[in-house]
Amino acid sequence: MTSIKEQAAISRLLSFLQEWDNAGKAARSHILDKFIRFNHSKTAPELEQEFSQGASLFLVRLTTWLRLTYMTGACLNRLLKSIGIFLSAVSCNRYLVEFLEVGGVLTLLEILGLEKIKEEDKKEAVLLLQMVANCGRKYKELICESYGVRSIAEFMAKSKCEDTQEEVQILLDSLVHGNPKYQNQVYKGLIALMPCASPKAQQLSLQTLRIAQAIVGTVHPTIVDFLLGVLRTMHLEVQYEAIELIKDLVNTEVRTALLKGLVALLKPSAKDTTKLQPKILEDPTVFQVSGHLPVFLQQAAAAKAIGVISRKSTAVAEELLSLRVVNHLMYAMGNQDHSNGQRLASLTLEYFVQTFPTVEEQVHTAMGENLFELFRSNAEDLYMNMDSIQADILASNKVNIPDALSIFSSILPLTHWKGYKVPRSGEKDDKQEEVAKGSDAQMEFH
């Protein structure tokens, strides 16, 4: 037999539920505000005590209203936050199951794809998906089985809010951990994000991709082309993350393809340099820059990346020499349309000249005495001190280090020359160098 106290509690619960059922949009919004204010961070037992062991009766009303109104966005933010109080409560398994049984995950994923929904409301949906994913492997699998990776990745690419994109990154990171059945799906989704138009999404996807790559192990072959394409970016933070991923991939099965791709970028094809420039550059109110800028940015980033990975491994440097990297670096040094590319190519070539005597001899011969002396005295500022004739000499060079090495190797193995000359200095920190020097691309836009 229930006590008078219990009867009073049940009466209050029934009165509250009746008030909700009879309330309009404004009144329900007020109820939700009060619920959020007084029940934030409560545990499941505390919520049950608050609702006289009938908290699930209120949760089912919230989920029902969500399914009925989410497409209109009515009170959506408050509604999602209220559901979040249940899903984030300690010992919330019962609430989680009830939410999932009514198609909660599918509803959240649909919210991410609706154009009329506010960004802040979509962020709340992402936070709820995080709560679901953090409850264990089977819940991560449920999100992935609902085509969640695609919906989440597409939302990240289209989002205009960096805070929201960072929350999406946390969700994707959660989905790639402890989810062996679908970790490859998340990995491929991150690869597909690389060419998106949002620099923040590119940066975050590259960061998460490095983690995912370590978990997955096997490298998907499409990653090389996507990664090299990212080097066209004007955003240094994206370029930095791309080069960090390149450093990781150099030690994998795609190493040869990656090195060949980087070297090829130093000599843009005629097709790349004759593409129409972006429409923004046609705006008469915008300061005009070269229509080839993305290709030249890619050329400069490739020169920088080659320098970074060569300094980390002599074996990589030797493989690059076999791909005629010296010839291509000198070509990039002769590109007077992009001075930052000239500078970065010159610094990378300096490493090869200082490290391999054969390279020094070949470069000396190709440049001639005067230009080579300018190069040796100050490689970083060479682009400011050379004239157009010297630039043409660099761009049209015929240096072929592999052929030269084959001649020398018959006399003395290449490994004998290692350490013959010690580089004068290592590479500066990537980020610090770019901040100090700046890139031509950014200077030209300001």
N, C-alpha and C positions, 0 to 999 in steps of 0.2 A: 504494500500500500504506500503510495507516494505521500511524502510529507507536505505540509503547508508551504514550506520554502520551495520545494521542488515544483509544486503546482504553480506557484507565483512565477518561477523562472520560465516554465513552459508557457504560461500565459503571456509573458513579455515577449517570448520568441514568436509566438503565433501573431501577436499584435504587430511586431516588427515586420514579419513576412507579409501580413495583410496590407500594411502601410506601403511596402515595396510594390506589391501586386497592383495596388490601386493608384500608385503615383504616376505622374507624367514625366516627361524628360527632365524638366527643371527640378522637380522634387527628387527624382532619382539621382540626379547629379549632386544635389545637396547631401543625400544619404551616403553616396560614395565618398564625398569629401570628408564627412565625419568618420566613416569607417577607416579610411586611409590614415587620418590624423591620430586615431586612438588605438589602432591595431598594428601599426608598423613594427616589424621585428618580433612579433609574438610567435611563440611556438605553437605546434598543433594542439597540445593539451590546453594551452591558454585560450586558443580560439574556441575550442569545444566548451570550455567553461563560460566564455563570453556568450556563447549561443546556446547554452543549456544542452550540450551534447547534440546540437542540431546544426552545426556549422555547414555541413554538406548541403543542407536545404537552401542556404543562402548561395553557396557556390554554384549549385545547379541553376539557380536563377540568373546568376552572373553569366554563366556560359551560354545559357539559352538566349539571353539578351544580346550577347556578343554575336552569336550566329545570325541573329535576326537583323542586326543593325550595322555590322562592321563595314559593309559596302558604302554606307552613308557617312560613316565617321562620327556618328552621334555619341558624344561622351566617351569616345574610344580611349582616350588617354587615361581617364579616371578608371574606366572599366578594366583596362589591361593592368594598371597598377594594383587594383583591388584583387584581381586574380593572382597577381604576383605575390601578394601577401600570403595567400594560401600555398602557392608552389614553393616559396622560399622558406616557409616555416619548418623548424626542426621537426622531424618525424612526420613529413608531409606525404608519405607514400600513398596514403588513402586518397588524398586530394588529387595527387598527380594522376592516379589511375582513373579517377572520375573525370578529370579534365580530358585525358586521352581517349576515353571511351566515347565521348561525344564529338570526336574529330577535332580536338583542340589544336594539334600540330598542323593539320591541313589548313585550318582557319588562319593560323599565324602566318603560314607561308603564303597564303593568298593575299593577306594584308600587305606583304612586302611587294607584291606585284601590282597593286592598285595605284593608278596615277593620282587619283583625287585625294588619297590619304596623306595627311601631313607627315613630314619627315620625323617629327618628334614622336608621333604615334607609331611609326614604323620602328623607331628605336626601341620603344617599349616592347614591341613584338619580338625584336631580336633578343632583348633581355629575358623574356619568357622562354625563348628557345634555348638560351644559355642554361637556364634553370633546368629545363628538361634534359639537355645533353649531359649536364653535370651529375645527373642521378644514376648514370651507369651505361654500360655498353649496349644493352638492349634498347635503351631510349635513343642513343646515338644512331643505332641501326634503323629505328623507326623513322627518324628524321630523314635519313638518307634514302630509305625505301619510298618515302613520299616525294621523291625528286627534290629534296631539300637543298642539296648542294648547288644545283643549277639555279634555283630561286634565290638562294642566299648570295651566290656569286654575282648574279645579274643585278641584284639590288645594290651590292657594294660598288659595282662599276658605275651605276647611275646616280648613286647618292651624292648630294652636294655638301653634306655635313661631315667634317672630319671626325668629330666625336662619334657619330654613328658608325662611320667606317671602321673606327678602332674597335667598337663593340662587335662588329661583324668579324673582324680579324680574330678576336677572342673566341667567338663561336666556331670559326673554321679551325682554329688551333685545337679546340676541344674535340671537334669531330675527327681530327686526324690522329689523335692520341687514343689508345685503348679501343680502337675500332678496326681490327684487322680485316673484317669482311668488306669494309667500304673505304679503307684508307687510300686505296688507289683512285677511287672515284673523287675523293677530296683533292688528291694530288693533281689529277687531270684538270679539275675545276680551277685550281690555282694557276696552272699553266695557261689555261684559257683566259685568265684575267690579265695576263701580262700586256697584251696590246690594247687594253681599254683606254678610253680618253681621259680618265681621271688619274692625275699624277699620284694622289694620295693612295688610291686603290692599287696602283702599280707598286708603290713603295711597300705597302703593307702585305700585298700578295707575295712579293719577292722575299720579304722577311719570313713569312710563314712557309714559303716554298722551300727554303733552306732547311727548316725543321722537318717538313714533310719528306724531303728527299732523303734525309738521314734515316727516317723511319721506314720508308718504302724500300730503299736500297737500290733497286733496279732503276735506271734512268730511262725515261720515255724519250725516244729519238726526236720528237717534235720540239722538245725543250730548247734545242740549239737555235733553230730559226727564230722562235719567239724571243729568246733571250737577246740574240744579236739585234733584233728589231727594236728592242727597248733602248738600245744605245743611241737611238735618234733623239732621245728626250732632251729637253732644255733644262730639266730639273736635276740639279746636282744630287739631291737626296735619292732620287730614283737611280741615277747613274751609279752612285756609290753602292746601293744594294745589288744592282745588276753585276757589278764587278766582284762583289763579295761572293755571289753565287757562282760566277765564272771561276773564281779561285777554288771553290769546292768541286766543281765539275771537272776541272783539269785532272783530278785524281780518279776519274771514273772511265767507263767504257766509251764515252762520247768525246774523249779528249782530242783525238785526231780531227774529228769533224769540227770541233769547237775551234781548234787552232787554225785550221784551214779557213774557217769562216772569218775569224778575226783578221787574218792576213789579207783576205780578199777585200775586206771593208776599207783597207788602206788605199785601194785603187777603185773608186766608185766607177761603175759601168756607165757608158754613154746613156743608157736607158734611164738610169737613176738621176743623172745630172740634167736631163732634158724634160723631166716631168714638170707639169704645171705647178706653179707655186700655190700655196694655200690661199683661200679666198680672203682671209684676214689681211694678207699682205697686199691685196689689191685695193684696200680702203685708202683713199687719198688722205685721210686724216691721220693715218698711222705712218710712222717713219718707215721708209722702205728699206728692206734688207734683201739679201740674195734669196731667190726662190729655191736655191740648192741647200739652204741652211740645214735642214734635217739630215741630209746626206753628209754634209761637212761635220756636223756635230757627231754623227756616227763614226766618221773617219777619225776624229780626234779622240773619241772615247775608246775606239779600238786600239789606237796607239798607246793610250794610257793603260788599258787593260793588259796589253802585251808587255809593257814595262813592269807592271806589278807582278804578273805570273812568272816572268823571266827572272826577276830578282829573287824569287822564292825558290826556284829550281833550275839548276844548270842543265838538267836533262830536258826540261821544257824549252829552255833557251836553244839547245842544240837542235831539237826537233823543229823549232821555228826557223832556224837557219836553213834547214833542209827544205823549208817551204818558201824560200827566197824572201824572208821577212825584211832583210836589209834593203833589197831593191824597192820593196813597197814602202818602207819607212822613208827612204830618200824621196820617193815620188810624193808622199804626203808633205814632206818638208818644202817641196816646191809649189805647193798650193797657196798662192798669195791671196786667195779669196777668203781664207780662214786662218788667221794668225795663231789662234789658240791650238789648232791642229798642227801647225808648223812647230810650235813650241813643244808640244807633247811628243811629237814624232822625233824631234831633235834630242830630247832628253832620253827617250828610249834607245835611240840609235847610239847615244853616248855610252850607255851601258854595254852594248854589244862591242863597240870599238874598244872600250877599256878592258873587256873581259877576254876577247878572242883576237890574238895578233893577226890572224888571217883576215878578219873583218877590217881591222885597222888598215892593213895594207891595201885591200881592195877599195875601201872608201876613200883613202888618201889618193889613190890613182884616179878614181872617178871624179872626185871633187876638184882636184888640182891643188897646187900649193897654197894659194891665197885663201881660197874658200875653206880648205881644211884647217888652216891656222885659225881662221875666225871661229870655226866650229870647235876646235880644241880649246880655245881660250875662253869661250862663253857659249856653250851649246844652247842654253835657255834663251838667250837674246839674239841668236843668230838670225832669226827671221827679220829683225829690225835693222840688221847691218848688211844684208845681202841685196843685190840689185836684181832686176828682172832677168838679166842674162844668166846670173848664177842660179836663180830659181828655175830657169829652163833647163840648166845643166842637171839639176837635181831631179826634176820631173821626167827627164828623158834618159836617165842613167840606165846602163846595161849591166850593172853589177849582178853577178851570179855566184853567190857564195857556195852553193852545193858543188858546182863544177870545180871551184878553187879548192874546196876541201877534199875532193876526190883525188886531186893531184898531190896535195900535201899528205894525205893519209897513206899514200904509197911510200912516203918517206918516214913519216912520224904520225902516230895515231893522234886524233883530235884531243883525246883525254890528256895527252902530254902537255897540251897548252893550257889546261885549266889552271887558274891561279897565277898564270905568268904575269898578268898585270892586275892589280887590285883596283876596283872602282874607287874613284875619289870620294864618292858619297852614295849612300843609299837613297832610296826614294823617300821623299817627305810623306808625311801622313796625307792620304788622299783628300780627306775633307778639308784639312787645314790649308793645304796647298791651293785648292780651288777657291776657298774663301778669300785667301790672301791675294791671289792673282786675278780671280774672277774669270769668267768665260766671255769670249767675244759675243756669244749669242745674247747673254744677258745685257751686256753693255750696249749692244745695238738696239735693244728694245727700249732702253730708257732714254 
